Amino acid sequence: MHKKASRILVWLVSAAVVTSLLLAMTPACLSTPIVLAEAPPSIGWSKTFGGSSGDYAYSVQQTSDGGYVMTGYTNSYGVGGSDVWLIKTNASGTVEWDETYGGSDDDCGFSVQQTADGGYVIVGYTNSYGAGLSDVWLVKTDASGNQQWAKTFGGSDDDVGSHVQQTADGGYVVGGSTNDAAGGDILLIKTDASGNQQWAQTLGGTAAGESCSSVQELSGGGYVLTGGTNSYGAEGTDLWLVWTDALGNMTWNVTHGGAGDDVGQSMRRTADGDFLVAGFTDSYGAGGNDAWLIRTDGVGSQKWAKTYGGTGDDRGYSLQLAPDGGFVVAGYTHSYGAGGSDFWLIKTDVSGEQQWAETFGGTGDEYGQSVECTVGGSYALTGGTRSYGAGDYDFWLVKTLTPPEVTTAAAGGVGSTVATLSGVLNDLGTASSVEVSFEWGLTASYGKATPPLSVTDPGEFNFPLEGLTADTTYHFRARAVGDGTVYGDDATFTTAATATTPPEVATAEADGIGSTVATLNGILDGLGTASSVEVSFEWGLTPAYGKATPPLSVTDPGEFNFPLEGLTPDTTYHFRAKAAGDGTAYGDDMPFTTDAATTTPPEVATTPATSVGNTGATLNGNLGALGTASPAEVFFEWGLTARYGNPTTPQAMTGAGDFAFALGGLTPGTTYHFRAKALGDGMVYGDDMTFTTTGTPDTAAPQITGVDASHITASGATINWTTNKPATSRVEYGLTEDYDSSTPVDMELITSHSVVLTGLKAGQTYHYRVISRGASDIEAVSPGFTFKTPADSGGVPVWVWILVGLVVFGAAGVAAFLIRGKLAKG
């Protein structure tokens, strides 16, 4: 591969960037297929890039124009040895341009990112330039791949850059490894926008072989990185998760692993502050190395860990967060596939449970290094292939087909024995036609399916069910099969207890349509068995709607309508009528398009805050134009998050220009968000911006007090508490102190918290605790508490009163007992 790979491997312990081609390649194919929760994706297209010598890709990213950029090394092209190779393709994988960078010795790129200016930044190592055997090499190009500058970092021995990220200030952070006096430490480098070093830190212990494979800037300042360590942990190499401050000084570190070698290769942070790390483990799993996925909390404590693989050598190198909340791991496998090693793509749910896995490759060796979740829901993988291409290893770019997108909608027309299942096909993906259907049954395991319907356009679809059991809850979900199989969320409906007839409703055309207004119309054709029916409309930008008008109670069939205001000019909206009585019924979807705008909103921009001190700052904005209104009111929204929550006093402006507002009473060492806002003939907003007050930040956890449960019913309760500072809200609860259920995190920073629990069981004692995280991202957890739901009292059944009346008084007494029974029940 490289002339100096054997020397670098001594101290870059198991790092993906060097070892992937030096592994013992002993295939162990399984004859029994893996059972998958849903169908994995197929290849849409694949492309090889390279010549007769060895060429290998390590990193891929989808670019802003929908194409792809890859980096690695080439021995087929360039000026000597191996050179860094940067390839830019269009959305179909056709090369738009490629460039090599390097000198007479070996040079290699391991990580590439598109930068804010449309260019690219690459990090790897160079033997052609710098101070020692190999140096970290950071290369910046323009949008066409022309080198703008290149920087080396390192000493007299081997230094390698493994991963690069552009930082919020426009500079770059590089994670890698250095063969320093300690024998090999993690190297963390921060540069300015021109690649000039601002600081560098080494992290490690007394043993050789610390490595960094992934680094990420944290929103509150500082960095988190993962790799491997031989200085800490159990035995051998352990996965190492390290958190530093804004200057690279270690704040905390955590190891994960067992008696074998365990290494972290790729890392992501979830929306709730947890960390996901993918890599491989020799300590756990089925045999040899297995792909490894770990989820930790915000301070690195393990929540769960999953292994994937067979008896061969299987590794995970790249991790992405999937759009559905699950995770995608890419690497290579010797246990499955066509032969040798193959590209390996694994999809899991939010708990790390495998949903599907797929291999890509031929009879030769393929090593997957990087995966990207593309716009549209497909995947792009890159690495090296020996089964295809021009010779030796070649760059291999694989793009999977795009699956359809489907949503489960609410069931309609629900009676005692009938219901209509509804779904929305949002997108066909890359298929020209998609089969849509529903799975349904008495549990979320379903067990029954409706006949598939072939459709060629997005939109709503439904299926009527008959012969259902009265007073019974059913589960269902929408399903779409195209270039991949996808499912909507689980939904439920409960049939009526007695024979009922749902209302009948139709959607009529909208009228009174202007640029910002329209009137929705519907017709209630029949009330069914209900004496009164609530009619309303669902509406929005798609047939999934998302908004609803207030319900109107009616007692007779006829027309009904609702006027909408504040619509967007020249925009198509969807709506349908809805009627709720003894069951819920829906009219057909009907679109309308608003007129073009007759007014022009103002133009406003947020500009950086000034005069930032310990407790104060001046917010700045610019009114670019008033639009058709005069004057326009300008002000700011500000707060601890991008939800803001605090408005400033409006200022009237009769002409374009700058405006400002001075804030006081702020908290030292705290990051605030703000944006400018202008109200004229329409409301407009500037971009979100932040500033951080000077002084020592508040790093104390919130203090939780006043925890109690209120409004306790047989199926629900409200949990209340307060915190001494603004913080998020979450409740963990369950029938034991294991707290097997959790509410979603409410990210709004507040001091008075109230969370509603639903779906509880009657007559049960529930354990619960509350969790809040402050603006400084420090979490507080309360002690455990309990409450008991009341028993579900159903009263005496009517048939008991009938039987007693017949036995004691004969038929003449039945009516009296029925009346008394009704009164006793309720």
ZALUM-828027 format. One record per residue (C-alpha): x, y, z. Coordinates in steps of 0.5 Angstrom, whole numbers, padded with zeros to 4 digits, always signed. Example, Ala and Ser with C-alpha at 12.3 -4.5 7.8 and 13.67 -1.06 7.14 Angstrom:
<sites>
+0025-0009+0016;+0027-0002+0014;
</sites>
This chain:
<sites>
+0000+0000+0000;+0005+0005+0003;+0012+0005+0003;+0012+0007+0011;+0006+0003+0013;+0009-0002+0017;+0013+0004+0021;+0006+0008+0022;+0002+0002+0024;+0007+0001+0030;+0004+0007+0034;-0003+0008+0030;-0006+0002+0034;-0011-0001+0029;-0013+0006+0026;-0018+0005+0020;-0014+0010+0016;-0008+0005+0016;-0009-0002+0018;-0015-0003+0013;-0011-0006+0008;-0006-0010+0012;-0011-0015+0015;-0011-0022+0015;-0016-0024+0010;-0019-0031+0011;-0027-0031+0009;-0032-0035+0013;-0038-0034+0009;-0045-0037+0012;-0050-0041+0009;-0055-0039+0013;-0058-0032+0011;-0059-0027+0017;-0067-0025+0018;-0068-0018+0017;-0073-0013+0020;-0074-0010+0013;-0071-0011+0006;-0064-0008+0005;-0063-0003+0000;-0060-0005-0007;-0054-0002-0011;-0057+0004-0016;-0050+0005-0019;-0043+0004-0017;-0037+0007-0020;-0029+0005-0020;-0024+0010-0020;-0016+0009-0021;-0011+0006-0026;-0006+0000-0026;-0003+0001-0019;-0006+0002-0012;-0011+0007-0011;-0016+0007-0005;-0021+0012-0002;-0022+0013+0005;-0027+0019+0006;-0034+0021+0002;-0039+0027+0003;-0045+0029-0001;-0044+0036-0003;-0048+0042-0003;-0050+0041-0011;-0052+0033-0010;-0046+0030-0012;-0040+0027-0008;-0033+0028-0006;-0028+0023-0004;-0021+0023-0002;-0015+0018-0001;-0009+0016-0004;-0007+0014-0011;-0001+0011-0014;-0003+0011-0021;-0003+0018-0022;+0001+0024-0019;+0008+0026-0019;+0011+0020-0014;+0010+0015-0009;+0003+0016-0007;-0001+0022-0008;-0007+0025-0004;-0013+0024-0009;-0019+0029-0009;-0025+0027-0014;-0031+0031-0015;-0037+0027-0018;-0044+0029-0020;-0050+0026-0017;-0050+0020-0022;-0042+0019-0020;-0039+0022-0026;-0033+0025-0025;-0033+0033-0026;-0026+0034-0024;-0020+0030-0020;-0014+0033-0017;-0007+0030-0014;-0003+0033-0009;+0004+0031-0006;+0011+0031-0008;+0016+0025-0009;+0015+0021-0003;+0008+0018+0000;+0003+0023+0001;-0005+0020+0003;-0011+0024+0005;-0016+0021+0010;-0021+0026+0011;-0025+0031+0007;-0030+0036+0008;-0034+0041+0004;-0032+0048+0007;-0037+0054+0008;-0034+0057+0002;-0036+0052-0003;-0028+0049-0003;-0026+0043+0001;-0021+0041+0006;-0017+0035+0007;-0013+0032+0012;-0008+0026+0012;+0000+0025+0012;+0006+0027+0008;+0013+0024+0007;+0014+0029+0002;+0014+0036+0006;+0015+0038+0013;+0020+0036+0019;+0020+0029+0020;+0019+0022+0017;+0011+0024+0016;+0008+0030+0018;+0000+0032+0019;-0002+0035+0012;-0008+0040+0012;-0010+0042+0005;-0015+0047+0003;-0018+0048-0004;-0023+0052-0008;-0029+0049-0011;-0025+0046-0017;-0020+0043-0013;-0015+0048-0014;-0010+0048-0008;-0010+0055-0004;-0006+0053+0001;-0003+0047+0005;+0000+0046+0012;+0005+0041+0016;+0005+0040+0023;+0009+0035+0027;+0016+0033+0029;+0022+0029+0027;+0018+0022+0028;+0011+0020+0025;+0005+0024+0025;-0001+0023+0022;-0008+0027+0021;-0014+0022+0021;-0020+0027+0021;-0022+0034+0020;-0028+0039+0021;-0029+0046+0020;-0030+0050+0026;-0036+0055+0028;-0030+0060+0028;-0028+0059+0020;-0022+0055+0023;-0021+0047+0023;-0020+0042+0028;-0015+0036+0026;-0015+0030+0030;-0009+0025+0029;-0003+0021+0032;+0004+0023+0034;+0010+0019+0035;+0012+0024+0041;+0017+0022+0047;+0011+0018+0050;+0011+0013+0045;+0005+0015+0041;-0001+0020+0043;-0007+0023+0040;-0005+0030+0037;-0011+0035+0037;-0009+0041+0033;-0014+0048+0032;-0012+0052+0026;-0015+0059+0024;-0019+0060+0017;-0012+0060+0014;-0009+0054+0017;-0004+0057+0022;-0004+0053+0028;-0007+0057+0034;-0006+0051+0039;-0004+0044+0039;-0005+0039+0045;-0002+0031+0046;-0007+0027+0050;-0005+0020+0052;-0001+0016+0058;+0005+0012+0059;+0004+0007+0054;+0005+0007+0046;+0000+0007+0041;-0006+0012+0043;-0010+0014+0037;-0015+0019+0034;-0020+0017+0029;-0026+0022+0030;-0026+0029+0033;-0032+0033+0033;-0033+0041+0036;-0038+0042+0041;-0044+0047+0041;-0042+0050+0047;-0034+0050+0046;-0029+0044+0047;-0029+0038+0043;-0030+0031+0044;-0026+0025+0040;-0025+0018+0040;-0020+0013+0038;-0016+0008+0042;-0012+0008+0048;-0006+0003+0051;-0005+0007+0057;-0012+0006+0060;-0018+0001+0061;-0018-0006+0061;-0013-0010+0057;-0010-0009+0050;-0013-0003+0047;-0019+0000+0049;-0024+0005+0046;-0023+0012+0048;-0028+0017+0049;-0024+0024+0051;-0028+0031+0052;-0023+0037+0052;-0025+0044+0053;-0024+0050+0048;-0016+0050+0048;-0016+0042+0048;-0014+0041+0055;-0017+0034+0057;-0024+0035+0061;-0026+0028+0062;-0024+0021+0059;-0028+0014+0059;-0025+0008+0056;-0030+0002+0054;-0027-0005+0052;-0025-0012+0055;-0019-0017+0055;-0018-0016+0047;-0017-0010+0043;-0023-0005+0042;-0022+0001+0038;-0027+0007+0036;-0027+0009+0029;-0033+0014+0028;-0037+0018+0033;-0044+0022+0033;-0048+0026+0038;-0055+0025+0038;-0060+0031+0039;-0061+0029+0047;-0054+0030+0048;-0052+0022+0048;-0045+0020+0044;-0046+0014+0039;-0039+0011+0037;-0038+0006+0032;-0032+0001+0031;-0030-0006+0033;-0028-0010+0038;-0024-0017+0040;-0027-0017+0047;-0034-0019+0045;-0039-0022+0040;-0039-0028+0035;-0031-0029+0034;-0025-0025+0031;-0027-0018+0031;-0034-0016+0031;-0037-0009+0029;-0039-0005+0035;-0044+0000+0037;-0044+0004+0043;-0049+0009+0046;-0047+0013+0052;-0050+0019+0056;-0047+0026+0056;-0041+0024+0060;-0039+0018+0057;-0042+0013+0061;-0045+0007+0057;-0052+0006+0056;-0052+0000+0051;-0047-0003+0047;-0048-0008+0041;-0044-0013+0036;-0045-0015+0029;-0042-0020+0026;-0040-0027+0025;-0034-0032+0026;-0029-0028+0021;-0026-0021+0022;-0032-0016+0021;-0031-0008+0023;-0034-0002+0023;-0031+0004+0021;-0036+0010+0019;-0043+0012+0023;-0048+0016+0021;-0055+0018+0024;-0061+0016+0020;-0067+0020+0018;-0072+0015+0022;-0068+0016+0029;-0064+0010+0028;-0056+0009+0026;-0052+0007+0020;-0045+0003+0021;-0041+0002+0015;-0035-0002+0014;-0033-0009+0012;-0034-0016+0013;-0030-0023+0012;-0036-0027+0015;-0041-0025+0010;-0042-0023+0002;-0039-0026-0004;-0032-0028-0002;-0026-0025+0001;-0028-0018+0005;-0034-0014+0002;-0037-0007+0004;-0042-0008+0009;-0047-0003+0011;-0052-0004+0017;-0058-0001+0019;-0060-0001+0026;-0066+0002+0030;-0066+0007+0036;-0064+0002+0041;-0058-0001+0036;-0062-0007+0034;-0060-0009+0027;-0066-0008+0022;-0062-0010+0016;-0055-0011+0014;-0052-0012+0006;-0046-0013+0003;-0043-0011-0003;-0037-0014-0007;-0034-0019-0012;-0030-0025-0011;-0024-0020-0009;-0023-0016-0003;-0027-0010-0002;-0026-0005+0004;-0031+0000+0006;-0029+0006+0010;-0034+0011+0009;-0042+0012+0009;-0046+0018+0008;-0054+0018+0009;-0056+0022+0002;-0061+0027+0001;-0067+0023-0001;-0066+0017+0004;-0061+0013+0000;-0053+0011+0002;-0047+0013-0001;-0041+0008+0001;-0033+0009-0001;-0027+0005+0000;-0023+0000-0004;-0024-0006-0009;-0020-0011-0012;-0026-0014-0015;-0027-0009-0020;-0024-0003-0024;-0017-0002-0027;-0012-0006-0023;-0010-0007-0016;-0014-0003-0011;-0019+0002-0014;-0023+0008-0011;-0030+0005-0011;-0036+0009-0010;-0043+0005-0009;-0050+0009-0009;-0056+0005-0006;-0063+0006-0009;-0067+0011-0006;-0073+0008-0002;-0080+0011-0002;-0083+0015+0004;-0089+0013+0007;-0093+0016+0013;-0099+0012+0017;-0105+0017+0018;-0111+0017+0023;-0116+0011+0021;-0123+0014+0019;-0130+0011+0019;-0129+0007+0025;-0135+0004+0027;-0137-0002+0031;-0135-0007+0026;-0131-0003+0020;-0126+0002+0020;-0122+0005+0014;-0114+0005+0014;-0111+0011+0012;-0103+0013+0010;-0100+0018+0005;-0094+0016+0000;-0090+0022+0001;-0085+0020-0004;-0083+0014-0009;-0076+0015-0008;-0072+0012-0015;-0078+0007-0017;-0083+0009-0022;-0088+0005-0018;-0089+0003-0011;-0094-0002-0008;-0097+0001-0002;-0101-0003+0003;-0103-0004+0011;-0101-0009+0016;-0106-0009+0022;-0108-0014+0028;-0109-0014+0035;-0102-0012+0037;-0096-0008+0034;-0094-0015+0031;-0100-0014+0026;-0101-0021+0023;-0105-0019+0017;-0104-0015+0011;-0108-0011+0006;-0108-0013-0001;-0102-0008-0005;-0104-0003-0009;-0099+0000-0014;-0099+0007-0015;-0094+0012-0019;-0095+0019-0016;-0095+0021-0008;-0101+0022-0005;-0106+0019+0000;-0108+0012+0000;-0113+0008+0004;-0117+0001+0005;-0123-0001+0008;-0124-0006+0014;-0130-0010+0015;-0132-0015+0020;-0128-0012+0026;-0130-0014+0033;-0134-0009+0037;-0130-0005+0043;-0123-0007+0041;-0117-0004+0040;-0113-0005+0033;-0106-0003+0031;-0104-0002+0024;-0098+0002+0020;-0097+0004+0013;-0092+0000+0008;-0089+0002+0002;-0085-0003-0003;-0081+0000-0008;-0073+0001-0009;-0073-0002-0001;-0079-0003+0004;-0081+0002+0009;-0086+0003+0014;-0090+0008+0017;-0091+0009+0025;-0095+0004+0029;-0102+0007+0030;-0108+0005+0033;-0116+0005+0033;-0121+0003+0037;-0128+0000+0035;-0135+0003+0038;-0138-0001+0043;-0145-0002+0040;-0147-0002+0033;-0146+0005+0030;-0146+0009+0024;-0140+0014+0023;-0142+0021+0020;-0142+0022+0012;-0138+0028+0010;-0135+0031+0003;-0130+0036+0002;-0132+0042-0003;-0128+0047-0007;-0124+0052-0003;-0127+0059-0005;-0125+0067-0003;-0118+0065-0005;-0113+0071-0004;-0106+0072-0003;-0106+0070+0004;-0113+0068+0005;-0118+0062+0003;-0125+0059+0006;-0125+0052+0006;-0132+0048+0005;-0135+0042+0007;-0141+0038+0007;-0144+0034+0012;-0148+0029+0008;-0151+0025+0014;-0150+0025+0022;-0150+0017+0022;-0152+0015+0029;-0150+0021+0033;-0155+0026+0035;-0149+0032+0034;-0143+0031+0030;-0136+0036+0030;-0134+0038+0024;-0127+0041+0022;-0122+0041+0017;-0115+0038+0016;-0110+0043+0012;-0103+0044+0011;-0098+0044+0005;-0098+0037+0004;-0103+0031+0004;-0100+0030+0011;-0104+0036+0013;-0101+0038+0020;-0106+0043+0022;-0113+0043+0024;-0119+0048+0025;-0123+0049+0031;-0129+0044+0031;-0136+0046+0030;-0141+0042+0033;-0147+0041+0028;-0154+0037+0029;-0156+0037+0022;-0153+0036+0015;-0151+0041+0011;-0145+0046+0009;-0140+0048+0013;-0134+0052+0012;-0128+0056+0016;-0124+0062+0013;-0116+0062+0014;-0112+0068+0014;-0104+0069+0014;-0103+0064+0008;-0097+0065+0004;-0098+0068-0003;-0097+0063-0009;-0097+0057-0005;-0101+0050-0006;-0105+0048+0000;-0108+0041+0001;-0114+0040+0006;-0120+0035+0007;-0126+0036+0011;-0127+0032+0018;-0133+0029+0022;-0133+0026+0028;-0139+0023+0031;-0140+0015+0032;-0134+0014+0029;-0129+0019+0025;-0130+0020+0017;-0126+0024+0012;-0127+0028+0006;-0123+0027+0000;-0116+0031-0001;-0117+0038-0005;-0112+0043-0006;-0112+0050-0008;-0107+0055-0009;-0107+0062-0006;-0106+0068-0011;-0099+0072-0012;-0097+0077-0007;-0100+0084-0007;-0095+0086-0002;-0088+0086+0000;-0085+0084+0007;-0079+0088+0009;-0072+0085+0009;-0068+0084+0015;-0061+0081+0017;-0058+0080+0024;-0051+0082+0025;-0046+0081+0030;-0047+0083+0037;-0042+0088+0040;-0040+0091+0047;-0041+0084+0050;-0039+0084+0057;-0040+0080+0064;-0047+0081+0064;-0049+0086+0058;-0049+0086+0050;-0051+0090+0045;-0056+0086+0039;-0055+0089+0032;-0059+0088+0026;-0060+0091+0019;-0067+0093+0016;-0065+0092+0008;-0072+0095+0006;-0079+0096+0009;-0082+0093+0003;-0089+0096+0002;-0090+0098+0009;-0088+0104+0012;-0086+0104+0018;-0084+0097+0020;-0083+0095+0027;-0076+0092+0028;-0074+0088+0035;-0070+0082+0037;-0072+0075+0040;-0066+0072+0044;-0065+0067+0049;-0061+0061+0052;-0063+0057+0046;-0065+0058+0038;-0072+0058+0041;-0071+0065+0044;-0077+0066+0049;-0075+0074+0050;-0077+0079+0045;-0074+0086+0046;-0078+0093+0045;-0081+0094+0038;-0077+0100+0035;-0081+0104+0029;-0077+0105+0023;-0079+0109+0016;-0072+0108+0012;-0067+0102+0011;-0061+0102+0016;-0058+0099+0022;-0062+0098+0029;-0059+0096+0036;-0062+0094+0043;-0057+0094+0049;-0059+0088+0054;-0057+0088+0061;-0058+0083+0067;-0054+0077+0063;-0051+0071+0066;-0043+0071+0066;-0040+0066+0061;-0046+0064+0058;-0048+0063+0050;-0054+0067+0048;-0058+0066+0041;-0061+0072+0038;-0064+0074+0031;-0067+0080+0028;-0074+0081+0027;-0078+0086+0022;-0086+0087+0022;-0089+0090+0016;-0093+0087+0010;-0091+0081+0013;-0086+0078+0019;-0079+0076+0017;-0073+0074+0021;-0065+0075+0020;-0061+0069+0021;-0059+0066+0028;-0053+0069+0031;-0050+0067+0038;-0045+0071+0043;-0042+0069+0049;-0041+0073+0055;-0035+0074+0059;-0033+0071+0066;-0034+0064+0069;-0039+0060+0066;-0044+0057+0071;-0042+0050+0071;-0047+0047+0076;-0052+0042+0075;-0059+0045+0076;-0063+0044+0083;-0069+0040+0083;-0074+0041+0088;-0082+0040+0089;-0083+0034+0085;-0090+0031+0086;-0095+0027+0082;-0102+0030+0081;-0108+0029+0076;-0107+0022+0078;-0112+0017+0074;-0113+0010+0072;-0109+0011+0066;-0105+0018+0067;-0101+0023+0071;-0098+0029+0071;-0091+0030+0074;-0089+0037+0077;-0082+0040+0079;-0078+0046+0079;-0071+0048+0078;-0067+0054+0081;-0065+0055+0073;-0068+0054+0066;-0067+0047+0065;-0070+0042+0060;-0075+0037+0062;-0076+0029+0062;-0079+0024+0066;-0077+0016+0067;-0082+0012+0070;-0084+0004+0070;-0087-0001+0075;-0080-0002+0078;-0074+0002+0079;-0071+0000+0073;-0075+0006+0070;-0077+0002+0063;-0080+0008+0060;-0078+0015+0059;-0082+0021+0056;-0079+0025+0050;-0074+0031+0052;-0077+0038+0052;-0071+0042+0050;-0075+0048+0052;-0070+0052+0058;-0075+0053+0064;-0076+0053+0071;-0083+0050+0072;-0084+0044+0069;-0090+0039+0068;-0090+0033+0064;-0096+0029+0063;-0096+0021+0063;-0101+0017+0059;-0102+0010+0057;-0101+0008+0065;-0105+0001+0068;-0110+0002+0073;-0109+0000+0080;-0101+0000+0079;-0096+0003+0083;-0091+0007+0079;-0084+0009+0080;-0081+0015+0077;-0076+0020+0077;-0075+0027+0074;-0068+0029+0070;-0067+0036+0068;-0061+0039+0064;-0059+0046+0064;-0056+0051+0059;-0049+0049+0061;-0051+0042+0059;-0050+0039+0066;-0055+0034+0068;-0059+0033+0075;-0063+0027+0076;-0068+0027+0082;-0069+0021+0087;-0074+0016+0086;-0081+0017+0087;-0088+0013+0087;-0095+0014+0086;-0101+0009+0085;-0106+0009+0079;-0113+0008+0082;-0117+0002+0080;-0122+0002+0074;-0129+0002+0077;-0134+0000+0071;-0140+0000+0075;-0145-0006+0075;-0147-0009+0068;-0154-0008+0065;-0155-0015+0064;-0154-0017+0072;-0160-0012+0073;-0164-0015+0068;-0163-0022+0071;-0165-0020+0078;-0171-0016+0076;-0174-0022+0072;-0172-0027+0078;-0175-0022+0083;-0181-0018+0080;-0182-0022+0073;-0182-0018+0067;-0185-0012+0070;-0180-0010+0075;-0174-0010+0069;-0175-0003+0067;-0175-0001+0075;-0168-0005+0076;-0165-0002+0069;-0166+0005+0072;-0163+0003+0078;-0157+0000+0075;-0156+0006+0070;-0156+0010+0077;-0151+0006+0080;-0147+0006+0074;-0146+0013+0074;
</sites>
